[in-house]
Amino acid sequence: MKKNFIIPDELNEAFDRLMNLVPDRLKNDANTHKAISVYLKLGGEKLAKQCVQVIKSNLPVEERQNMADDKISAFTAPDEAHAVDSNSPDSNDFEFSDK
């Protein structure tokens, strides 16, 4: 990943965090690596994160939409591990009995 240039040890963790935000097709792009490392060295992680946002905004609209759809589907997918049986005493159905 970081073969063509050197990142100071104290910036390695921040660089890795920022690379997690980069679209998959640009993760191995040398120009992307250089841009992020320069912004990271000059202005810190906050400025480098803005650089990543600019990189993302320069992607084609379809690709940005696909990335957004993937994020949305990850949050809205039903999670069976947290599903509650409606007949269980732990369900939150707010029905009152006539007892």
DSSP file with accessible surface (Angstrom, degrees, kcal/mol):
  #  RESIDUE AA STRUCTURE BP1 BP2  ACC     N-H-->O    O-->H-N    N-H-->O    O-->H-N    TCO  KAPPA ALPHA  PHI   PSI    X-CA   Y-CA   Z-CA
    1    1 A M              0   0  101      0, 0.0     3,-0.3     0, 0.0     2,-0.3   0.000 360.0 360.0 360.0 -52.9    0.0    0.0    0.0
    2    2 A K        +     0   0   62      1,-0.2     3,-0.2     2,-0.1     5,-0.1  -0.289 360.0 123.9-106.5  48.3    2.6    2.6    1.1
    3    3 A K        +     0   0  184     -2,-0.3    -1,-0.2     1,-0.2    27,-0.0   0.860  65.8  50.4 -79.9 -36.9    5.5    1.3   -1.1
    4    4 A N  S    S+     0   0  124     -3,-0.3     2,-0.3     2,-0.0    -1,-0.2   0.569 115.1  25.7 -86.5  -8.2    6.4    4.4   -3.1
    5    5 A F  S    S-     0   0   33     -3,-0.2     2,-0.5     2,-0.0    29,-0.0  -0.949  75.1-113.8-150.2 166.3    6.7    7.0   -0.3
    6    6 A I        -     0   0  146     -2,-0.3    -3,-0.1    -3,-0.0    -2,-0.0  -0.907  18.9-164.6-112.4 132.2    7.5    7.1    3.4
    7    7 A I        -     0   0   11     -2,-0.5     5,-0.1    -5,-0.1    -5,-0.0  -0.943  33.2-108.4-111.0 130.6    5.1    8.2    6.0
    8    8 A P    >>  -     0   0   42      0, 0.0     3,-2.1     0, 0.0     4,-0.7  -0.241  29.6-115.3 -56.2 146.2    6.5    9.1    9.4
    9    9 A D  G >4 S+     0   0  135      1,-0.3     3,-1.0     2,-0.2     4,-0.5   0.849 114.2  59.4 -53.7 -37.1    5.7    6.5   12.1
   10   10 A E  G 34 S+     0   0  155      1,-0.2    -1,-0.3     2,-0.1     4,-0.3   0.665 108.5  45.6 -70.6 -12.9    3.5    9.0   14.1
   11   11 A L  G <> S+     0   0   35     -3,-2.1     4,-2.6     2,-0.1    -1,-0.2   0.474  86.0  91.8-105.9  -3.5    1.2    9.4   11.0
   12   12 A N  H <X S+     0   0   45     -3,-1.0     4,-2.5    -4,-0.7     5,-0.2   0.908  86.8  47.9 -59.4 -45.5    0.8    5.8   10.1
   13   13 A E  H  > S+     0   0  143     -4,-0.5     4,-2.3     2,-0.2    -1,-0.2   0.923 113.5  47.2 -64.2 -43.5   -2.3    5.2   12.1
   14   14 A A  H  > S+     0   0    9     -4,-0.3     4,-2.5     2,-0.2    -1,-0.2   0.915 111.1  52.2 -64.3 -41.0   -4.0    8.3   10.8
   15   15 A F  H  X S+     0   0    0     -4,-2.6     4,-2.5     1,-0.2    -2,-0.2   0.935 109.9  48.6 -60.8 -45.1   -3.1    7.4    7.3
   16   16 A D  H  X S+     0   0   65     -4,-2.5     4,-1.3     1,-0.2    -1,-0.2   0.898 110.6  50.9 -62.8 -40.6   -4.6    3.9    7.7
   17   17 A R  H  < S+     0   0  116     -4,-2.3     4,-0.5     1,-0.2     3,-0.2   0.920 112.1  47.2 -62.0 -43.1   -7.8    5.4    9.1
   18   18 A L  H >X S+     0   0    1     -4,-2.5     3,-1.4     1,-0.2     4,-0.6   0.885 106.3  57.2 -67.9 -36.8   -8.1    7.8    6.2
   19   19 A M  H >< S+     0   0    2     -4,-2.5     3,-0.7     1,-0.3    -1,-0.2   0.810  97.5  63.1 -65.8 -25.6   -7.4    5.1    3.7
   20   20 A N  T 3< S+     0   0  121     -4,-1.3    -1,-0.3    -3,-0.2    -2,-0.2   0.751 101.8  52.0 -67.5 -21.6  -10.4    3.2    5.1
   21   21 A L  T <4 S+     0   0   61     -3,-1.4    -1,-0.2    -4,-0.5    -2,-0.2   0.616  90.0  97.2 -87.4 -15.1  -12.5    6.2    3.9
   22   22 A V  S << S-     0   0    4     -3,-0.7     5,-0.1    -4,-0.6    31,-0.0  -0.518  87.8 -99.8 -77.9 139.9  -11.2    6.1    0.4
   23   23 A P    >>  -     0   0   10      0, 0.0     3,-1.9     0, 0.0     4,-0.5  -0.264  35.4-112.4 -56.3 147.5  -13.3    4.3   -2.3
   24   24 A D  G >4 S+     0   0  134      1,-0.3     3,-1.2     2,-0.2     4,-0.4   0.842 113.4  57.3 -53.4 -42.2  -12.0    0.8   -3.0
   25   25 A R  G 34 S+     0   0  150      1,-0.3    -1,-0.3     2,-0.1     3,-0.2   0.692 110.5  44.9 -69.8 -13.2  -10.9    1.5   -6.6
   26   26 A L  G X4 S+     0   0   24     -3,-1.9     3,-1.4     1,-0.1    -1,-0.3   0.423  83.5  94.8-106.7   1.1   -8.6    4.3   -5.3
   27   27 A K  T << S+     0   0   45     -3,-1.2    -1,-0.1    -4,-0.5    -2,-0.1   0.785  93.6  38.7 -66.0 -25.5   -7.0    2.5   -2.4
   28   28 A N  T 3  S+     0   0  139     -4,-0.4     2,-0.5    -3,-0.2    -1,-0.3   0.259  87.4 119.9-106.2  11.4   -4.0    1.4   -4.5
   29   29 A D    <>  -     0   0   56     -3,-1.4     4,-2.1     1,-0.2     5,-0.2  -0.667  54.9-151.4 -81.8 122.9   -3.7    4.7   -6.4
   30   30 A A  H  > S+     0   0   31     -2,-0.5     4,-2.5     1,-0.2     5,-0.2   0.871  95.6  54.2 -63.2 -37.2   -0.3    6.3   -5.9
   31   31 A N  H  > S+     0   0  112      2,-0.2     4,-2.5     1,-0.2    -1,-0.2   0.890 108.0  49.9 -65.9 -37.3   -1.7    9.8   -6.5
   32   32 A T  H  > S+     0   0    8      2,-0.2     4,-2.5     1,-0.2     5,-0.2   0.931 111.2  49.3 -64.8 -44.5   -4.3    9.3   -3.8
   33   33 A H  H  X S+     0   0    7     -4,-2.1     4,-2.5     1,-0.2    -2,-0.2   0.922 112.6  47.6 -59.7 -45.4   -1.7    8.1   -1.4
   34   34 A K  H  X S+     0   0  103     -4,-2.5     4,-2.6     2,-0.2     5,-0.2   0.920 111.7  49.6 -64.3 -44.4    0.5   11.1   -2.1
   35   35 A A  H  X S+     0   0   32     -4,-2.5     4,-2.4     1,-0.2     5,-0.2   0.942 113.5  45.5 -61.1 -47.4   -2.3   13.6   -1.8
   36   36 A I  H  X S+     0   0    0     -4,-2.5     4,-2.5     1,-0.2    -1,-0.2   0.923 113.5  49.6 -64.0 -41.7   -3.5   12.2    1.6
   37   37 A S  H  X S+     0   0    6     -4,-2.5     4,-2.5    -5,-0.2    -1,-0.2   0.902 110.9  49.6 -66.9 -38.0    0.0   12.0    3.0
   38   38 A V  H  X S+     0   0   70     -4,-2.6     4,-2.6     2,-0.2     5,-0.2   0.949 114.0  44.6 -64.8 -47.6    0.8   15.6    1.9
   39   39 A Y  H  X S+     0   0  103     -4,-2.4     4,-2.8    -5,-0.2     5,-0.5   0.887 113.2  52.2 -63.9 -36.7   -2.4   16.9    3.5
   40   40 A L  H  X S+     0   0    3     -4,-2.5     4,-1.5    -5,-0.2    -2,-0.2   0.929 112.8  44.1 -64.6 -42.9   -1.7   14.8    6.6
   41   41 A K  H  < S+     0   0  107     -4,-2.5    -2,-0.2    -5,-0.2    -1,-0.2   0.897 121.0  39.5 -68.9 -39.6    1.8   16.1    7.0
   42   42 A L  H  < S+     0   0  141     -4,-2.6    -2,-0.2    -5,-0.2    -3,-0.2   0.879 136.2   8.5 -80.5 -39.1    0.8   19.8    6.4
   43   43 A G  H  X S-     0   0   40     -4,-2.8     4,-0.7     1,-0.3     3,-0.3   0.376  97.8-119.4-128.9   2.0   -2.5   20.1    8.2
   44   44 A G  H  X  -     0   0   27     -4,-1.5     4,-2.1    -5,-0.5    -1,-0.3  -0.221  53.0 -46.2  86.7-176.0   -3.1   16.9   10.2
   45   45 A E  H  > S+     0   0   68      1,-0.2     4,-2.4     2,-0.2    -1,-0.2   0.849 130.8  58.4 -65.9 -35.7   -5.9   14.4   10.1
   46   46 A K  H  > S+     0   0  165     -3,-0.3     4,-1.4     2,-0.2    -1,-0.2   0.941 110.6  41.9 -62.9 -45.4   -8.7   16.9    9.9
   47   47 A L  H  X S+     0   0   59     -4,-0.7     4,-1.8     1,-0.2    -2,-0.2   0.910 113.6  52.7 -68.0 -39.8   -7.3   18.5    6.7
   48   48 A A  H  X S+     0   0    0     -4,-2.1     4,-2.0    -9,-0.3    -1,-0.2   0.865 104.7  56.2 -65.1 -33.1   -6.5   15.2    5.2
   49   49 A K  H  X S+     0   0  106     -4,-2.4     4,-2.0     1,-0.2    -1,-0.2   0.886 104.8  52.4 -66.1 -35.9  -10.0   14.0    5.9
   50   50 A Q  H  X S+     0   0  107     -4,-1.4     4,-2.1     1,-0.2    -1,-0.2   0.888 105.7  55.3 -65.4 -35.7  -11.3   17.0    3.8
   51   51 A C  H  X S+     0   0   13     -4,-1.8     4,-2.5     2,-0.2    -2,-0.2   0.914 106.0  51.0 -61.6 -42.4   -8.9   15.9    1.1
   52   52 A V  H  X S+     0   0    0     -4,-2.0     4,-2.7     1,-0.2    -1,-0.2   0.912 107.9  52.8 -62.3 -40.2  -10.6   12.5    1.1
   53   53 A Q  H  X S+     0   0   97     -4,-2.0     4,-2.2     1,-0.2    -1,-0.2   0.900 109.4  49.1 -63.3 -38.1  -14.0   14.2    0.9
   54   54 A V  H  X S+     0   0   83     -4,-2.1     4,-1.2     2,-0.2    -2,-0.2   0.916 109.5  52.1 -66.4 -41.7  -12.8   16.1   -2.2
   55   55 A I  H >< S+     0   0   27     -4,-2.5     3,-0.6     1,-0.2     4,-0.2   0.938 111.4  47.1 -59.3 -45.1  -11.5   12.9   -3.7
   56   56 A K  H >< S+     0   0   24     -4,-2.7     3,-1.5     1,-0.2    -1,-0.2   0.886 107.7  55.9 -64.0 -38.1  -15.0   11.3   -3.2
   57   57 A S  H 3< S+     0   0   58     -4,-2.2    -1,-0.2     1,-0.3    -2,-0.2   0.734 100.9  59.6 -70.5 -18.6  -16.8   14.3   -4.6
   58   58 A N  T << S+     0   0  125     -4,-1.2    -1,-0.3    -3,-0.6    -2,-0.2   0.465  84.5 103.4 -87.1  -1.2  -14.8   14.0   -7.9
   59   59 A L  S <  S-     0   0    9     -3,-1.5     5,-0.1    -4,-0.2    -3,-0.0  -0.413  88.7 -85.5 -74.4 156.5  -16.1   10.5   -8.5
   60   60 A P     >  -     0   0   61      0, 0.0     4,-2.2     0, 0.0     3,-0.3  -0.265  39.6-114.4 -59.1 150.5  -18.8    9.9  -11.1
   61   61 A V  H  > S+     0   0   89      1,-0.2     4,-2.6     2,-0.2     5,-0.2   0.882 114.4  55.0 -56.9 -41.2  -22.3   10.5   -9.8
   62   62 A E  H  > S+     0   0  134      1,-0.2     4,-2.3     2,-0.2    -1,-0.2   0.905 108.4  48.1 -61.9 -41.0  -23.2    6.8  -10.3
   63   63 A E  H  > S+     0   0   47     -3,-0.3     4,-2.2     2,-0.2    -1,-0.2   0.905 111.4  49.5 -68.1 -40.5  -20.3    5.6   -8.2
   64   64 A R  H  X S+     0   0   98     -4,-2.2     4,-2.3     2,-0.2    -2,-0.2   0.910 111.0  50.9 -63.5 -39.3  -21.1    8.1   -5.4
   65   65 A Q  H  X S+     0   0  101     -4,-2.6     4,-2.8    -5,-0.2    -2,-0.2   0.917 108.9  50.8 -65.3 -40.4  -24.7    6.9   -5.4
   66   66 A N  H  X S+     0   0   95     -4,-2.3     4,-2.3     2,-0.2    -1,-0.2   0.895 109.8  50.2 -63.3 -40.4  -23.6    3.3   -5.2
   67   67 A M  H  X S+     0   0   44     -4,-2.2     4,-1.9     2,-0.2    -1,-0.2   0.920 112.2  47.3 -63.4 -41.5  -21.4    4.1   -2.2
   68   68 A A  H  X S+     0   0   40     -4,-2.3     4,-2.5     1,-0.2    -2,-0.2   0.917 111.2  51.1 -66.2 -42.1  -24.3    5.9   -0.5
   69   69 A D  H  X S+     0   0   71     -4,-2.8     4,-2.7     1,-0.2     5,-0.2   0.894 108.3  52.5 -62.6 -39.3  -26.7    3.0   -1.3
   70   70 A D  H  X S+     0   0  107     -4,-2.3     4,-1.7     2,-0.2    -1,-0.2   0.911 110.2  48.0 -63.3 -40.7  -24.2    0.5    0.2
   71   71 A K  H  X S+     0   0  120     -4,-1.9     4,-1.3     2,-0.2    -2,-0.2   0.921 112.9  48.2 -65.6 -42.6  -24.0    2.6    3.4
   72   72 A I  H  X S+     0   0   97     -4,-2.5     4,-1.9     1,-0.2     3,-0.5   0.935 110.7  50.0 -65.0 -44.6  -27.7    2.8    3.7
   73   73 A S  H  X S+     0   0   60     -4,-2.7     4,-1.2     1,-0.2    -1,-0.2   0.842 105.5  58.2 -65.8 -29.7  -28.3   -0.9    3.1
   74   74 A A  H  < S+     0   0   75     -4,-1.7    -1,-0.2    -5,-0.2    -2,-0.2   0.863 112.8  39.6 -67.1 -32.3  -25.7   -1.7    5.8
   75   75 A F  H  < S+     0   0  184     -4,-1.3    -2,-0.2    -3,-0.5    -1,-0.2   0.737 119.1  44.8 -88.0 -24.5  -27.7    0.3    8.4
   76   76 A T  H  < S+     0   0  101     -4,-1.9    -2,-0.2    -5,-0.1    -3,-0.2   0.508  80.8 116.0-100.4  -3.2  -31.2   -0.8    7.3
   77   77 A A  S  < S-     0   0   59     -4,-1.2     2,-0.1    -5,-0.2    -3,-0.0  -0.421  77.3-105.2 -65.2 136.1  -30.5   -4.5    6.9
   78   78 A P        -     0   0  122      0, 0.0     2,-0.8     0, 0.0    -1,-0.1  -0.394  27.9-145.0 -65.1 137.6  -32.6   -6.6    9.3
   79   79 A D    >   -     0   0   89      1,-0.1     3,-1.2    -2,-0.1     4,-0.2  -0.889  11.7-169.5-108.1 104.0  -30.5   -7.9   12.1
   80   80 A E  G >  S+     0   0  174     -2,-0.8     3,-1.0     1,-0.3    -1,-0.1   0.767  82.0  67.6 -66.7 -24.3  -31.8  -11.3   13.1
   81   81 A A  G 3  S+     0   0   87      1,-0.2    -1,-0.3    -3,-0.1    -2,-0.0   0.808 107.8  38.6 -66.9 -25.1  -29.6  -11.4   16.2
   82   82 A H  G <  S+     0   0  146     -3,-1.2    -1,-0.2     2,-0.1    -2,-0.2   0.302  86.3 124.5-108.2   9.1  -31.6   -8.5   17.7
   83   83 A A    <   -     0   0   76     -3,-1.0     2,-0.5    -4,-0.2    -3,-0.0  -0.446  49.4-148.4 -70.2 141.7  -35.1   -9.6   16.5
   84   84 A V        -     0   0   92     -2,-0.1     2,-0.3     4,-0.0     8,-0.1  -0.939  15.1-121.5-115.8 131.8  -37.6  -10.0   19.3
   85   85 A D    >   -     0   0  100     -2,-0.5     3,-1.8     1,-0.2     6,-0.2  -0.537  17.3-138.7 -69.5 129.1  -40.4  -12.6   19.2
   86   86 A S  T 3  S+     0   0   78     -2,-0.3    -1,-0.2     1,-0.3     7,-0.1   0.718 102.3  54.0 -66.4 -17.5  -43.7  -10.7   19.5
   87   87 A N  T 3  S+     0   0  140      3,-0.0    -1,-0.3     2,-0.0    -2,-0.1   0.507  88.3 101.1 -92.1  -4.1  -45.1  -13.4   21.8
   88   88 A S  S X  S-     0   0   27     -3,-1.8     3,-1.6     1,-0.1    -4,-0.0  -0.450  83.2-120.0 -80.4 155.3  -42.1  -13.1   24.2
   89   89 A P  T 3  S+     0   0  128      0, 0.0    -1,-0.1     0, 0.0    -3,-0.0   0.695 111.0  63.5 -67.3 -13.4  -42.5  -11.3   27.5
   90   90 A D  T 3  S+     0   0  127     -5,-0.1    -4,-0.1     2,-0.1    -3,-0.0   0.479  76.6 115.6 -88.7  -1.7  -39.7   -8.9   26.3
   91   91 A S    <   -     0   0   23     -3,-1.6     2,-0.5    -6,-0.2     3,-0.2  -0.341  61.4-142.0 -72.1 151.3  -41.6   -7.6   23.3
   92   92 A N        +     0   0  136      1,-0.2    -1,-0.1     2,-0.1    -6,-0.1  -0.476  52.1 134.3-108.8  61.1  -42.5   -3.9   23.3
   93   93 A D        -     0   0   83     -2,-0.5    -1,-0.2    -7,-0.1    -2,-0.0   0.572  55.2-141.9 -91.0  -7.0  -46.0   -4.1   21.7
   94   94 A F        +     0   0  172     -3,-0.2     2,-0.4     1,-0.2    -2,-0.1   0.764  45.7 150.1  55.7  27.7  -47.6   -1.7   24.3
   95   95 A E        -     0   0  155      0, 0.0     2,-0.4     0, 0.0    -1,-0.2  -0.744  36.7-144.0 -90.5 140.6  -50.8   -3.6   24.4
   96   96 A F        -     0   0  194     -2,-0.4     2,-0.2     2,-0.0     0, 0.0  -0.839   9.2-138.8-103.7 140.1  -52.8   -3.5   27.6
   97   97 A S        -     0   0   84     -2,-0.4     0, 0.0     1,-0.1     0, 0.0  -0.605  14.4-127.4 -93.9 159.4  -54.6   -6.5   28.9
   98   98 A D              0   0  170     -2,-0.2    -1,-0.1     0, 0.0    -2,-0.0  -0.078 360.0 360.0 -95.0  36.9  -58.1   -6.4   30.5
   99   99 A K              0   0  228      0, 0.0    -2,-0.0     0, 0.0     0, 0.0  -0.298 360.0 360.0 -76.8 360.0  -57.0   -8.3   33.6
